[in-house]
Amino acid sequence: MVSKRLIREAGHRRKFLVVIDDTPECERAIAYASRRAQNTGGVVVMLYVIVPDDFQHWLGVEKIMREEATASAQAALASYAAKVREKAGIEPELVVREGKPADEIHKIIEEDQDIAILVLAAGAAKEGPGPLVASIAGKGAAFPIPVTVVPQNLSDEDIESLA
């Protein structure tokens, strides 16, 4: 059960949570969330989750790998944040977490009661829509807020007309 959302109370605004990763469809989710936030007076929260499975090495190597992963996450967030500022004129919130993506999404939703919509993009590859989108459709843990799934093949014009 998710805690009560506060977006209707004074001083609160609806937040659209977007998971940032290195997939090609990620940009479509950001474009949609940015346009929706702009049109509704909301905020975009961009979450980058570093999966710690890659850090199972000697202590010195693990520390360097973790620092590199954090720097890469911050660079990706900064790049996408610049696009959000330029195209939508809004300042996104940037969050870096370490853990399993689904777990970290659940945690941030529970911690921030203004997050009301999770925006994901479905990949168009033959391997499927992506693990997060598949977890929604399958038997995996559902997310406790509405989820908008944006098809990768939507153009900017399509997003503009839908958001």
C-alpha positions in Angstrom: 0.0 0.0 0.0 1.4 3.4 -0.9 1.1 6.4 1.4 -1.4 9.1 0.5 -0.4 11.4 -2.3 -0.2 15.1 -1.3 -0.5 16.7 -4.7 -3.8 18.4 -3.9 -2.6 20.1 -0.8 -1.2 23.6 -0.7 2.5 23.8 -1.6 2.6 20.5 -3.4 2.8 19.7 -7.1 2.3 16.5 -9.1 5.5 14.8 -9.9 6.2 12.5 -12.8 8.9 9.9 -12.1 11.1 8.9 -15.0 13.7 6.1 -14.8 16.9 7.1 -16.6 19.0 4.4 -18.2 21.0 3.9 -21.4 18.1 2.5 -23.5 17.1 4.3 -26.6 13.5 4.6 -25.5 14.4 6.5 -22.3 14.4 9.8 -24.2 10.7 9.2 -25.2 9.7 8.8 -21.6 11.5 12.0 -20.7 9.9 13.9 -23.5 6.4 12.7 -22.5 6.9 13.4 -18.8 8.4 16.8 -19.5 5.5 17.8 -21.7 2.9 16.5 -19.2 4.7 18.3 -16.3 4.8 21.5 -18.3 1.1 21.3 -19.3 -0.1 20.5 -15.8 2.3 22.7 -13.7 4.1 19.6 -12.4 7.6 18.5 -11.8 9.8 15.8 -13.4 11.8 13.5 -11.1 14.6 11.7 -13.0 15.8 8.6 -11.2 19.0 6.8 -12.2 19.5 3.4 -10.5 23.0 2.0 -10.3 22.8 -1.8 -10.1 25.5 -3.0 -7.6 25.9 -6.5 -9.2 28.9 -5.2 -11.1 30.9 -4.2 -8.0 31.8 -7.7 -6.8 35.6 -7.2 -6.9 38.4 -6.4 -4.6 37.7 -3.4 -2.3 39.9 -1.0 -4.2 38.5 -1.9 -7.6 35.0 -1.9 -6.2 35.4 1.7 -5.0 36.7 2.9 -8.3 33.9 1.1 -10.2 31.3 2.6 -7.9 32.8 6.1 -8.4 32.8 5.7 -12.2 29.2 4.4 -12.2 28.1 7.4 -10.0 29.9 9.8 -12.3 28.3 8.2 -15.4 24.9 8.4 -13.7 25.3 12.1 -12.9 26.5 12.8 -16.4 23.4 11.1 -17.9 21.1 12.9 -15.6 22.8 16.3 -16.3 22.4 15.7 -20.1 18.8 14.8 -19.9 18.1 17.6 -17.4 19.5 20.1 -19.9 17.1 18.9 -22.5 14.1 19.2 -20.1 15.1 22.7 -19.2 15.5 23.6 -22.9 12.4 22.0 -24.3 9.9 22.3 -21.4 11.4 25.2 -19.4 11.2 23.3 -16.1 13.8 22.3 -13.5 13.8 18.5 -13.0 14.7 16.8 -9.7 17.7 14.5 -10.1 18.2 11.4 -8.0 20.9 8.7 -8.1 20.2 5.5 -6.2 22.0 2.1 -5.9 20.1 -1.1 -5.8 17.5 -3.1 -7.9 15.6 -0.7 -10.1 12.1 -1.9 -9.1 13.0 -1.7 -5.4 14.4 1.8 -5.7 11.3 2.9 -7.7 9.1 1.6 -4.9 11.3 3.4 -2.2 11.3 6.8 -3.9 7.5 6.6 -4.5 7.0 5.9 -0.8 9.4 8.6 0.3 8.1 11.4 -1.9 4.3 11.7 -1.6 4.2 14.1 -4.5 5.1 11.5 -7.0 1.9 10.5 -8.6 2.7 9.0 -12.0 5.5 6.7 -13.2 6.4 7.2 -16.8 8.2 4.4 -18.6 9.0 3.8 -22.3 8.5 0.5 -24.0 11.3 -0.6 -26.3 10.6 -1.7 -29.8 13.2 -4.4 -30.0 12.3 -8.0 -30.6 13.6 -8.9 -27.1 10.5 -7.2 -25.6 9.5 -3.8 -24.1 12.2 -3.8 -21.4 12.4 -5.3 -17.9 10.4 -2.6 -16.0 7.6 -2.6 -18.5 7.5 -6.4 -18.5 7.3 -6.4 -14.7 4.1 -4.4 -14.9 2.5 -6.7 -17.4 3.7 -9.9 -15.8 3.4 -11.5 -12.4 6.1 -9.2 -10.9 5.4 -6.5 -8.3 3.1 -3.8 -9.7 3.9 -0.2 -8.9 1.6 1.5 -6.4 0.8 4.5 -8.6 -0.5 4.9 -12.1 2.1 4.0 -14.8 2.2 5.6 -18.3 4.0 3.5 -20.8 5.2 5.5 -23.8 5.9 3.6 -27.1 9.4 4.2 -28.3 8.2 5.0 -31.8 6.2 8.2 -30.8 7.5 11.3 -32.5 7.8 14.7 -30.8 4.6 15.7 -32.6 2.8 12.7 -31.3 3.9 13.3 -27.7 2.9 17.0 -28.0 -0.6 16.0 -29.1 -1.0 13.4 -26.4 0.6 15.1 -23.4 
